[in-house]
Amino acid sequence: YDMPVNFLISNCGEIYGVRGWRYTSGFTNNSIYNDSIAVGFIGDFTNTKPTDEQFEELEAFIVEALRRKQLKSDYLIYGNRTDERDGKFLFDKLKKWSHWNGFL
């Protein structure tokens, strides 16, 4: 797999399986990834806000992951970026979620 994420969410709120449920993410720089599901958003959120549909789909995805027992109820959300400005608008919104736990 060239993409390190398990799933991708498009700007119209569609979710696409990349690695799916059964495979670990392709991120290897942190032990947290061994027990995680990596979800990416399609877009550049440094200068553009993510769509409401993307966040609605993320919420629905989390509900489904909990139902499938792929997430524990005390799950944590981490951000991954290469530069402090990367994904500013995306992370500004995610930081308000109760399960937000910072950056890796």
BELNORMO-V311327 format. One record per residue. N is the residue number from 0. RES is the residue in one small letter. NEAR is the number of other C-alpha atoms within 12 Angstrom. Layout:
<<N	RES	NEAR> <N	RES	NEAR>>
This chain:
<<0	y	14> <1	d	10> <2	m	18> <3	p	25> <4	v	31> <5	n	29> <6	f	32> <7	l	30> <8	i	31> <9	s	25> <10	n	26> <11	c	20> <12	g	24> <13	e	23> <14	i	28> <15	y	24> <16	g	24> <17	v	24> <18	r	23> <19	g	24> <20	w	24> <21	r	18> <22	y	22> <23	t	26> <24	s	31> <25	g	26> <26	f	26> <27	t	16> <28	n	12> <29	n	15> <30	s	13> <31	i	22> <32	y	25> <33	n	16> <34	d	21> <35	s	30> <36	i	36> <37	a	39> <38	v	38> <39	g	38> <40	f	34> <41	i	26> <42	g	23> <43	d	21> <44	f	23> <45	t	19> <46	n	15> <47	t	18> <48	k	23> <49	p	31> <50	t	24> <51	d	18> <52	e	21> <53	q	29> <54	f	30> <55	e	20> <56	e	28> <57	l	32> <58	e	21> <59	a	18> <60	f	31> <61	i	28> <62	v	18> <63	e	17> <64	a	24> <65	l	17> <66	r	13> <67	r	14> <68	k	15> <69	q	23> <70	l	21> <71	k	19> <72	s	17> <73	d	14> <74	y	22> <75	l	25> <76	i	29> <77	y	25> <78	g	30> <79	n	29> <80	r	20> <81	t	12> <82	d	12> <83	e	15> <84	r	17> <85	d	20> <86	g	28> <87	k	24> <88	f	22> <89	l	31> <90	f	32> <91	d	22> <92	k	20> <93	l	29> <94	k	20> <95	k	14> <96	w	20> <97	s	15> <98	h	18> <99	w	19> <100	n	18> <101	g	18> <102	f	20> <103	l	20>>
